Structure formats: structure tokens, C-alpha cells
């Protein structure tokens, strides 16, 4: 029982509330639904446009997504890197790995998969789970001490 308790405590102390999450692009299908539900006056003014026409995907501007001092996870030629962006030199990204500030990495913007750029963000569900588990652990400890 004690080994399991110690293991659980160590496991929760190593858990981070921060995760790498990919920002979702605006959904063109949802935009079409909104356009179809618009008032008749709006439809008359936009009558020359075909609401069922396929919209081209919006190109991802990698240089805007990867601004300096951002902590991101990128996919380059099938390999994943967790980096902190330093700067852009023309079309090349200069960055360093998260825990290795002296190591310099350079990637050309064409090598980076723009759809798989994940930013490090705070995850509220994970924080809530850790909080509930901590309260449950404290309650169990108090219960065992008083029993």
C-alpha cells in the first residue's frame, strides 16, 4: 500500500499542466453554414457568389506562428522537435531545444509542417485532475491518521 502511495505522489509531482496543442484553423464549412443562414437581403447583395463553391484552404504563415521566444513543438521532415524560437534569418528559423540553450537548430521554412505547429499552453482539465487527486490524497491521509 505504501509503495503505491509513494508511486502516486511521485507520478503527480512529475505531471505538468502544460501541453503542446495545435491551434485549430477557421472551419470554412461553418462559414458556409453561416452564409446560408444569412438574411435574404444579405443573399441578394452576395448573389453573384456561389455559396456551394469550395473555398481554397487559407495558407499558413509559418513566420507569424513562430514568433521569437515562443515555446513550440514543430514537425520537420517527419521528426518532432520541442524548441524555443530565437529569430528568423531570411527564410530560415533559428531556434534551440527547450532544455539546451547552447545548441542551435536551423530549419528552412519549407521544411516545417505548418499544420502541425503546436504551442505550449496551460491545460485546465489536467490542472483540475491534479487538484482533485491532491485533495483526495490529503483526505485519505487525514482519514488514515484519524482511524
N, CA, C and O atoms as a DFTB+ gen file, in Angstrom:
588 C
 N C O
     1  1       0.827      -1.202       0.000
     2  2       0.000       0.000       0.000
     3  2       0.862       1.254       0.000
     4  3       0.581       2.209      -0.724
     5  1       1.913       1.248       0.814
     6  2       2.777       2.428       0.893
     7  2       3.506       2.668      -0.425
     8  3       3.668       3.811      -0.852
     9  1       3.946       1.585      -1.069
    10  2       4.659       1.723      -2.334
    11  2       3.745       2.365      -3.380
    12  3       4.181       3.217      -4.154
    13  1       2.489       1.954      -3.399
    14  2       1.542       2.542      -4.348
    15  2       1.306       4.012      -4.049
    16  3       1.201       4.824      -4.969
    17  1       1.222       4.365      -2.763
    18  2       1.014       5.759      -2.377
    19  2       2.208       6.610      -2.784
    20  3       2.039       7.696      -3.339
    21  1       3.418       6.120      -2.512
    22  2       4.618       6.866      -2.891
    23  2       4.726       7.004      -4.412
    24  3       5.082       8.061      -4.933
    25  1       4.413       5.917      -5.103
    26  2       4.447       5.962      -6.571
    27  2       3.459       7.002      -7.110
    28  3       3.785       7.751      -8.032
    29  1       2.266       7.046      -6.542
    30  2       1.250       8.012      -6.974
    31  2       1.700       9.437      -6.695
    32  3       1.513      10.320      -7.531
    33  1       2.289       9.669      -5.534
    34  2       2.775      11.016      -5.192
    35  2       3.870      11.450      -6.156
    36  3       3.862      12.584      -6.635
    37  1       4.805      10.562      -6.442
    38  2       5.884      10.887      -7.380
    39  2       5.324      11.135      -8.777
    40  3       5.760      12.055      -9.468
    41  1       4.365      10.323      -9.190
    42  2       3.764      10.479     -10.511
    43  2       3.091      11.843     -10.651
    44  3       3.265      12.507     -11.673
    45  1       2.335      12.268      -9.655
    46  2       1.657      13.563      -9.727
    47  2       2.627      14.734      -9.612
    48  3       2.356      15.810     -10.145
    49  1       3.745      14.545      -8.931
    50  2       4.714      15.637      -8.835
    51  2       5.445      15.845     -10.158
    52  3       5.962      16.932     -10.418
    53  1       5.491      14.814     -10.990
    54  2       6.164      14.935     -12.287
    55  2       5.227      15.340     -13.416
    56  3       5.677      15.582     -14.536
    57  1       3.947      15.415     -13.140
    58  2       2.966      15.757     -14.162
    59  2       2.931      17.269     -14.356
    60  3       2.958      18.029     -13.388
    61  1       2.871      17.691     -15.589
    62  2       2.815      19.110     -15.904
    63  2       1.427      19.492     -16.391
    64  3       0.743      18.702     -17.042
    65  1       1.025      20.703     -16.071
    66  2      -0.275      21.206     -16.526
    67  2      -0.172      21.822     -17.921
    68  3      -1.173      22.267     -18.484
    69  1       1.033      21.846     -18.470
    70  2       1.230      22.438     -19.778
    71  2       1.344      21.339     -20.824
    72  3       2.051      20.350     -20.630
    73  1       0.636      21.524     -21.939
    74  2       0.678      20.573     -23.042
    75  2       0.894      21.333     -24.337
    76  3       0.660      22.538     -24.415
    77  1       1.342      20.612     -25.344
    78  2       1.502      21.202     -26.671
    79  2       0.215      20.973     -27.445
    80  3      -0.208      19.833     -27.639
    81  1      -0.416      22.080     -27.894
    82  2      -1.695      21.995     -28.592
    83  2      -1.612      22.723     -29.923
    84  3      -1.070      23.825     -30.015
    85  1      -2.161      22.084     -30.955
    86  2      -2.207      22.690     -32.285
    87  2      -3.419      23.609     -32.342
    88  3      -4.529      23.199     -32.002
    89  1      -3.208      24.856     -32.774
    90  2      -4.335      25.772     -32.942
    91  2      -5.184      25.297     -34.096
    92  3      -4.663      24.912     -35.143
    93  1      -6.490      25.321     -33.909
    94  2      -7.400      24.906     -34.974
    95  2      -7.646      26.073     -35.914
    96  3      -7.847      27.210     -35.486
    97  1      -7.624      25.766     -37.214
    98  2      -7.899      26.770     -38.230
    99  2      -9.396      27.034     -38.287
   100  3     -10.192      26.202     -37.851
   101  1      -9.779      28.184     -38.820
   102  2     -11.193      28.503     -39.001
   103  2     -11.794      27.494     -39.964
   104  3     -11.196      27.177     -40.993
   105  1     -12.971      26.992     -39.634
   106  2     -13.623      25.959     -40.429
   107  2     -14.423      26.609     -41.556
   108  3     -15.408      27.292     -41.275
   109  1     -14.035      26.421     -42.832
   110  2     -14.784      27.029     -43.930
   111  2     -16.196      26.472     -44.045
   112  3     -17.087      27.174     -44.523
   113  1     -16.429      25.228     -43.622
   114  2     -17.777      24.656     -43.688
   115  2     -18.715      25.406     -42.746
   116  3     -19.878      25.632     -43.080
   117  1     -18.219      25.790     -41.578
   118  2     -19.039      26.557     -40.634
   119  2     -19.327      27.944     -41.201
   120  3     -20.416      28.483     -41.003
   121  1     -18.361      28.520     -41.900
   122  2     -18.585      29.824     -42.523
   123  2     -19.669      29.735     -43.589
   124  3     -20.485      30.646     -43.725
   125  1     -19.680      28.626     -44.354
   126  2     -20.713      28.443     -45.377
   127  2     -22.087      28.321     -44.743
   128  3     -23.055      28.864     -45.275
   129  1     -22.196      27.619     -43.615
   130  2     -23.479      27.472     -42.932
   131  2     -23.980      28.826     -42.455
   132  3     -25.171      29.123     -42.545
   133  1     -23.065      29.648     -41.945
   134  2     -23.462      30.981     -41.509
   135  2     -23.926      31.816     -42.695
   136  3     -24.889      32.574     -42.584
   137  1     -23.253      31.680     -43.816
   138  2     -23.633      32.434     -45.006
   139  2     -24.984      31.965     -45.533
   140  3     -25.767      32.777     -46.025
   141  1     -25.270      30.663     -45.438
   142  2     -26.553      30.136     -45.901
   143  2     -27.700      30.568     -45.000
   144  3     -28.837      30.680     -45.459
   145  1     -27.423      30.809     -43.739
   146  2     -28.459      31.231     -42.797
   147  2     -28.620      32.751     -42.740
   148  3     -29.406      33.250     -41.935
   149  1     -27.902      33.487     -43.565
   150  2     -27.973      34.949     -43.547
   151  2     -29.344      35.418     -44.058
   152  3     -30.083      34.667     -44.695
   153  1     -29.649      36.660     -43.762
   154  2     -30.941      37.221     -44.168
   155  2     -31.037      37.309     -45.690
   156  3     -30.005      37.328     -46.362
   157  1     -32.261      37.364     -46.259
   158  2     -32.425      37.437     -47.719
   159  2     -31.742      38.662     -48.326
   160  3     -31.262      38.601     -49.457
   161  1     -31.693      39.773     -47.589
   162  2     -31.033      40.963     -48.131
   163  2     -29.543      40.702     -48.323
   164  3     -28.952      41.122     -49.318
   165  1     -28.944      40.006     -47.365
   166  2     -27.525      39.689     -47.488
   167  2     -27.292      38.751     -48.662
   168  3     -26.278      38.860     -49.351
   169  1     -28.231      37.823     -48.898
   170  2     -28.068      36.889     -50.017
   171  2     -28.181      37.614     -51.345
   172  3     -27.483      37.265     -52.297
   173  1     -29.045      38.616     -51.430
   174  2     -29.193      39.365     -52.674
   175  2     -27.937      40.157     -52.989
   176  3     -27.545      40.258     -54.152
   177  1     -27.300      40.721     -51.971
   178  2     -26.097      41.504     -52.232
   179  2     -24.931      40.608     -52.615
   180  3     -24.026      41.031     -53.335
   181  1     -24.951      39.372     -52.137
   182  2     -23.879      38.443     -52.467
   183  2     -24.358      37.397     -53.476
   184  3     -23.834      36.283     -53.505
   185  1     -25.314      37.731     -54.273
   186  2     -25.911      36.793     -55.218
   187  2     -24.958      36.309     -56.277
   188  3     -25.148      35.217     -56.812
   189  1     -23.947      37.072     -56.597
   190  2     -23.028      36.653     -57.639
   191  2     -22.081      35.552     -57.150
   192  3     -21.453      34.873     -57.963
   193  1     -21.973      35.371     -55.839
   194  2     -21.094      34.337     -55.307
   195  2     -21.865      33.029     -55.168
   196  3     -23.048      33.027     -54.826
   197  1     -21.191      31.929     -55.433
   198  2     -21.803      30.606     -55.292
   199  2     -21.522      30.087     -53.888
   200  3     -20.367      29.819     -53.556
   201  1     -22.572      29.937     -53.038
   202  2     -22.316      29.510     -51.661
   203  2     -21.831      28.069     -51.558
   204  3     -21.247      27.693     -50.542
   205  1     -22.056      27.264     -52.574
   206  2     -21.626      25.872     -52.540
   207  2     -20.220      25.678     -53.094
   208  3     -19.712      24.558     -53.086
   209  1     -19.581      26.739     -53.573
   210  2     -18.243      26.629     -54.147
   211  2     -17.235      26.286     -53.055
   212  3     -17.333      26.761     -51.924
   213  1     -16.273      25.457     -53.417
   214  2     -15.234      25.078     -52.468
   215  2     -14.267      26.240     -52.299
   216  3     -13.813      26.841     -53.273
   217  1     -13.964      26.542     -51.042
   218  2     -13.002      27.595     -50.775
   219  2     -11.623      26.970     -50.638
   220  3     -11.464      25.899     -50.052
   221  1     -10.638      27.652     -51.185
   222  2      -9.277      27.157     -51.071
   223  2      -8.826      27.299     -49.619
   224  3      -9.171      28.284     -48.967
   225  1      -8.063      26.338     -49.102
   226  2      -7.590      26.456     -47.723
   227  2      -6.683      27.672     -47.571
   228  3      -5.890      27.998     -48.454
   229  1      -6.823      28.316     -46.449
   230  2      -6.025      29.501     -46.177
   231  2      -4.585      29.055     -45.923
   232  3      -4.351      28.190     -45.079
   233  1      -3.611      29.638     -46.645
   234  2      -2.232      29.227     -46.422
   235  2      -1.759      29.652     -45.027
   236  3      -2.108      30.722     -44.530
   237  1      -0.972      28.797     -44.429
   238  2      -0.482      29.045     -43.082
   239  2       0.790      29.877     -43.183
   240  3       1.728      29.497     -43.884
   241  1       0.826      31.003     -42.491
   242  2       2.025      31.822     -42.463
   243  2       2.877      31.361     -41.288
   244  3       2.599      31.686     -40.134
   245  1       3.905      30.608     -41.598
   246  2       4.741      29.998     -40.569
   247  2       5.501      31.049     -39.780
   248  3       5.702      30.892     -38.575
   249  1       5.925      32.114     -40.439
   250  2       6.702      33.138     -39.733
   251  2       5.871      33.868     -38.682
   252  3       6.415      34.303     -37.668
   253  1       4.567      34.009     -38.902
   254  2       3.709      34.632     -37.899
   255  2       3.462      33.684     -36.733
   256  3       3.420      34.112     -35.580
   257  1       3.296      32.385     -37.033
   258  2       3.057      31.398     -35.979
   259  2       4.279      31.214     -35.095
   260  3       4.150      30.998     -33.890
   261  1       5.451      31.296     -35.679
   262  2       6.694      31.052     -34.943
   263  2       7.409      32.366     -34.650
   264  3       8.462      32.653     -35.218
   265  1       6.833      33.147     -33.772
   266  2       7.461      34.405     -33.391
   267  2       8.496      34.155     -32.297
   268  3       8.426      33.132     -31.617
   269  1       9.451      35.062     -32.112
   270  2      10.527      34.860     -31.137
   271  2      10.016      34.613     -29.716
   272  3       8.983      35.141     -29.303
   273  1      10.766      33.801     -28.992
   274  2      10.530      33.425     -27.592
   275  2       9.305      32.547     -27.385
   276  3       8.855      32.396     -26.249
   277  1       8.752      31.965     -28.435
   278  2       7.628      31.040     -28.290
   279  2       8.159      29.636     -28.069
   280  3       9.140      29.222     -28.687
   281  1       7.499      28.911     -27.182
   282  2       7.835      27.524     -26.907
   283  2       6.871      26.673     -27.726
   284  3       5.675      26.641     -27.439
   285  1       7.384      25.985     -28.743
   286  2       6.528      25.242     -29.671
   287  2       7.093      23.857     -29.940
   288  3       8.256      23.562     -29.664
   289  1       6.223      23.022     -30.490
   290  2       6.620      21.698     -30.965
   291  2       6.353      21.694     -32.460
   292  3       5.216      21.893     -32.888
   293  1       7.397      21.469     -33.262
   294  2       7.250      21.506     -34.714
   295  2       7.595      20.142     -35.295
   296  3       8.288      19.337     -34.672
   297  1       7.100      19.905     -36.495
   298  2       7.366      18.675     -37.235
   299  2       8.188      19.058     -38.458
   300  3       7.709      19.772     -39.339
   301  1       9.428      18.579     -38.507
   302  2      10.329      18.887     -39.617
   303  2      10.755      17.580     -40.272
   304  3      11.437      16.757     -39.663
   305  1      10.344      17.406     -41.512
   306  2      10.697      16.212     -42.288
   307  2      10.375      14.921     -41.520
   308  3      11.168      13.979     -41.526
   309  1       9.221      14.882     -40.866
   310  2       8.780      13.685     -40.164
   311  2       9.340      13.521     -38.760
   312  3       8.994      12.561     -38.072
   313  1      10.196      14.431     -38.320
   314  2      10.773      14.349     -36.974
   315  2      10.229      15.503     -36.140
   316  3      10.079      16.620     -36.633
   317  1       9.935      15.225     -34.874
   318  2       9.317      16.214     -33.996
   319  2      10.376      16.876     -33.111
   320  3      11.251      16.201     -32.567
   321  1      10.288      18.202     -32.971
   322  2      11.223      18.970     -32.149
   323  2      10.447      19.876     -31.200
   324  3       9.492      20.538     -31.607
   325  1      10.861      19.904     -29.930
   326  2      10.336      20.883     -28.967
   327  2      11.397      21.968     -28.864
   328  3      12.505      21.741     -28.377
   329  1      11.025      23.165     -29.341
   330  2      12.020      24.236     -29.447
   331  2      11.500      25.539     -28.851
   332  3      10.305      25.703     -28.601
   333  1      12.434      26.456     -28.633
   334  2      12.110      27.840     -28.314
   335  2      12.673      28.664     -29.466
   336  3      13.862      28.588     -29.777
   337  1      11.810      29.447     -30.089
   338  2      12.186      30.213     -31.277
   339  2      13.076      31.380     -30.869
   340  3      12.746      32.135     -29.954
   341  1      14.206      31.520     -31.555
   342  2      15.107      32.648     -31.308
   343  2      14.833      33.796     -32.282
   344  3      14.549      34.918     -31.865
   345  1      14.921      33.506     -33.577
   346  2      14.720      34.567     -34.579
   347  2      14.566      33.938     -35.961
   348  3      14.767      32.738     -36.149
   349  1      14.209      34.776     -36.908
   350  2      14.160      34.386     -38.322
   351  2      15.301      35.083     -39.039
   352  3      15.486      36.292     -38.896
   353  1      16.055      34.336     -39.800
   354  2      17.094      34.890     -40.668
   355  2      16.660      34.605     -42.091
   356  3      16.846      33.494     -42.588
   357  1      16.089      35.591     -42.746
   358  2      15.535      35.452     -44.086
   359  2      14.446      34.382     -44.060
   360  3      13.406      34.599     -43.437
   361  1      14.645      33.235     -44.712
   362  2      13.652      32.162     -44.734
   363  2      14.011      31.015     -43.796
   364  3      13.408      29.945     -43.876
   365  1      14.974      31.218     -42.915
   366  2      15.420      30.162     -42.011
   367  2      15.050      30.491     -40.568
   368  3      15.207      31.623     -40.112
   369  1      14.563      29.492     -39.874
   370  2      14.225      29.620     -38.461
   371  2      15.442      29.224     -37.635
   372  3      16.016      28.152     -37.828
   373  1      15.826      30.100     -36.717
   374  2      16.919      29.812     -35.797
   375  2      16.288      29.615     -34.426
   376  3      15.596      30.495     -33.914
   377  1      16.541      28.437     -33.835
   378  2      15.924      28.107     -32.549
   379  2      16.874      27.220     -31.756
   380  3      17.924      26.801     -32.244
   381  1      16.471      26.946     -30.512
   382  2      17.226      25.997     -29.695
   383  2      16.261      25.045     -28.992
   384  3      15.125      25.417     -28.701
   385  1      16.709      23.816     -28.717
   386  2      15.848      22.882     -27.993
   387  2      15.481      23.435     -26.623
   388  3      16.190      24.280     -26.077
   389  1      14.375      22.958     -26.070
   390  2      13.813      23.526     -24.851
   391  2      14.799      23.558     -23.690
   392  3      14.918      24.594     -23.037
   393  1      15.502      22.486     -23.408
   394  2      16.394      22.460     -22.240
   395  2      17.869      22.532     -22.625
   396  3      18.735      22.183     -21.824
   397  1      18.159      22.980     -23.841
   398  2      19.542      23.076     -24.301
   399  2      19.759      24.415     -25.005
   400  3      19.796      24.461     -26.234
   401  1      19.901      25.505     -24.247
   402  2      20.001      26.827     -24.872
   403  2      21.269      27.041     -25.696
   404  3      21.303      27.941     -26.535
   405  1      22.306      26.242     -25.482
   406  2      23.544      26.439     -26.237
   407  2      23.524      25.754     -27.600
   408  3      24.319      26.097     -28.476
   409  1      22.627      24.794     -27.787
   410  2      22.542      24.080     -29.055
   411  2      21.650      24.877     -30.012
   412  3      20.520      25.222     -29.664
   413  1      22.149      25.166     -31.199
   414  2      21.416      25.963     -32.186
   415  2      20.892      25.047     -33.295
   416  3      21.624      24.216     -33.834
   417  1      19.610      25.219     -33.622
   418  2      18.984      24.480     -34.718
   419  2      18.533      25.477     -35.774
   420  3      18.027      26.550     -35.448
   421  1      18.718      25.118     -37.041
   422  2      18.252      25.959     -38.145
   423  2      17.391      25.117     -39.073
   424  3      17.764      24.011     -39.465
   425  1      16.224      25.666     -39.417
   426  2      15.301      24.989     -40.326
   427  2      14.838      25.976     -41.377
   428  3      14.575      27.138     -41.071
   429  1      14.736      25.517     -42.621
   430  2      14.156      26.345     -43.665
   431  2      12.642      26.279     -43.525
   432  3      12.104      25.250     -43.117
   433  1      11.949      27.363     -43.858
   434  2      10.502      27.391     -43.642
   435  2       9.758      26.355     -44.481
   436  3       8.648      25.962     -44.121
   437  1      10.350      25.900     -45.602
   438  2       9.711      24.872     -46.414
   439  2       9.818      23.481     -45.782
   440  3       9.058      22.582     -46.141
   441  1      10.752      23.296     -44.844
   442  2      10.898      22.015     -44.168
   443  2       9.854      21.832     -43.062
   444  3       9.525      20.701     -42.706
   445  1       9.340      22.920     -42.526
   446  2       8.449      22.876     -41.365
   447  2       7.024      22.617     -41.820
   448  3       6.525      23.288     -42.723
   449  1       6.365      21.645     -41.196
   450  2       4.966      21.342     -41.471
   451  2       4.111      22.366     -40.723
   452  3       3.994      22.302     -39.500
   453  1       3.519      23.304     -41.451
   454  2       2.763      24.401     -40.854
   455  2       1.483      23.977     -40.164
   456  3       0.987      24.689     -39.290
   457  1       0.935      22.822     -40.542
   458  2      -0.311      22.357     -39.942
   459  2      -0.085      21.653     -38.612
   460  3      -1.039      21.407     -37.874
   461  1       1.155      21.327     -38.298
   462  2       1.451      20.579     -37.077
   463  2       2.276      21.389     -36.087
   464  3       2.996      20.810     -35.274
   465  1       2.188      22.703     -36.135
   466  2       2.875      23.552     -35.172
   467  2       2.012      23.616     -33.914
   468  3       0.890      24.122     -33.944
   469  1       2.546      23.099     -32.813
   470  2       1.795      23.046     -31.554
   471  2       2.445      23.982     -30.534
   472  3       3.645      23.891     -30.272
   473  1       1.646      24.875     -29.966
   474  2       2.140      25.807     -28.957
   475  2       1.982      25.209     -27.572
   476  3       1.062      24.432     -27.320
   477  1       2.886      25.576     -26.679
   478  2       2.791      25.116     -25.299
   479  2       1.758      25.985     -24.592
   480  3       1.892      27.207     -24.528
   481  1       0.720      25.327     -24.059
   482  2      -0.380      26.045     -23.418
   483  2      -0.755      25.374     -22.109
   484  3      -0.484      24.194     -21.891
   485  1      -1.385      26.156     -21.245
   486  2      -1.882      25.642     -19.981
   487  2      -3.129      24.813     -20.239
   488  3      -4.026      25.250     -20.960
   489  1      -3.194      23.625     -19.662
   490  2      -4.328      22.732     -19.851
   491  2      -5.167      22.691     -18.575
   492  3      -4.767      22.086     -17.581
   493  1      -6.309      23.326     -18.609
   494  2      -7.177      23.392     -17.436
   495  2      -7.686      22.021     -17.004
   496  3      -7.714      21.766     -15.800
   497  1      -8.096      21.106     -17.912
   498  2      -8.553      19.787     -17.454
   499  2      -7.478      19.014     -16.678
   500  3      -7.786      18.370     -15.675
   501  1      -6.240      19.073     -17.127
   502  2      -5.168      18.375     -16.424
   503  2      -4.949      19.006     -15.054
   504  3      -4.743      18.296     -14.069
   505  1      -4.990      20.323     -14.985
   506  2      -4.836      21.004     -13.701
   507  2      -5.957      20.618     -12.743
   508  3      -5.716      20.425     -11.551
   509  1      -7.174      20.506     -13.251
   510  2      -8.306      20.104     -12.409
   511  2      -8.139      18.673     -11.897
   512  3      -8.443      18.390     -10.738
   513  1      -7.659      17.778     -12.750
   514  2      -7.447      16.393     -12.337
   515  2      -6.387      16.320     -11.243
   516  3      -6.555      15.599     -10.259
   517  1      -5.295      17.063     -11.414
   518  2      -4.230      17.068     -10.409
   519  2      -4.741      17.642      -9.092
   520  3      -4.406      17.131      -8.023
   521  1      -5.546      18.696      -9.160
   522  2      -6.092      19.308      -7.947
   523  2      -7.011      18.346      -7.211
   524  3      -6.905      18.199      -5.993
   525  1      -7.909      17.691      -7.932
   526  2      -8.829      16.736      -7.303
   527  2      -8.043      15.568      -6.701
   528  3      -8.353      15.118      -5.598
   529  1      -7.035      15.079      -7.415
   530  2      -6.226      13.977      -6.894
   531  2      -5.466      14.401      -5.634
   532  3      -5.347      13.616      -4.694
   533  1      -4.959      15.621      -5.606
   534  2      -4.252      16.112      -4.414
   535  2      -5.200      16.211      -3.229
   536  3      -4.858      15.790      -2.124
   537  1      -6.398      16.767      -3.451
   538  2      -7.379      16.846      -2.366
   539  2      -7.791      15.455      -1.884
   540  3      -7.956      15.241      -0.683
   541  1      -7.957      14.520      -2.800
   542  2      -8.319      13.154      -2.417
   543  2      -7.186      12.506      -1.619
   544  3      -7.438      11.786      -0.653
   545  1      -5.954      12.758      -2.017
   546  2      -4.804      12.229      -1.273
   547  2      -4.719      12.806       0.129
   548  3      -4.434      12.087       1.086
   549  1      -4.967      14.104       0.252
   550  2      -4.953      14.745       1.573
   551  2      -6.079      14.172       2.437
   552  3      -5.872      13.883       3.616
   553  1      -7.260      14.010       1.855
   554  2      -8.398      13.467       2.592
   555  2      -8.118      12.030       3.030
   556  3      -8.468      11.650       4.148
   557  1      -7.496      11.230       2.175
   558  2      -7.173       9.849       2.525
   559  2      -6.138       9.809       3.630
   560  3      -6.233       8.982       4.537
   561  1      -5.145      10.696       3.569
   562  2      -4.127      10.754       4.617
   563  2      -4.744      11.116       5.954
   564  3      -4.438      10.484       6.965
   565  1      -5.602      12.115       5.977
   566  2      -6.266      12.518       7.219
   567  2      -7.137      11.369       7.731
   568  3      -7.163      11.106       8.933
   569  1      -7.835      10.696       6.852
   570  2      -8.712       9.589       7.260
   571  2      -7.892       8.445       7.877
   572  3      -8.281       7.871       8.894
   573  1      -6.733       8.117       7.235
   574  2      -5.880       7.064       7.768
   575  2      -5.269       7.452       9.125
   576  3      -5.107       6.601      10.000
   577  1      -4.937       8.723       9.294
   578  2      -4.352       9.181      10.561
   579  2      -5.387       9.171      11.682
   580  3      -5.051       8.862      12.825
   581  1      -6.618       9.498      11.380
   582  2      -7.661       9.560      12.409
   583  2      -8.286       8.190      12.708
   584  3      -8.944       8.020      13.734
   585  1      -8.090       7.254      11.847
   586  2      -8.704       5.940      12.033
   587  2      -8.005       5.149      13.042
   588  3      -8.397       4.016      13.318
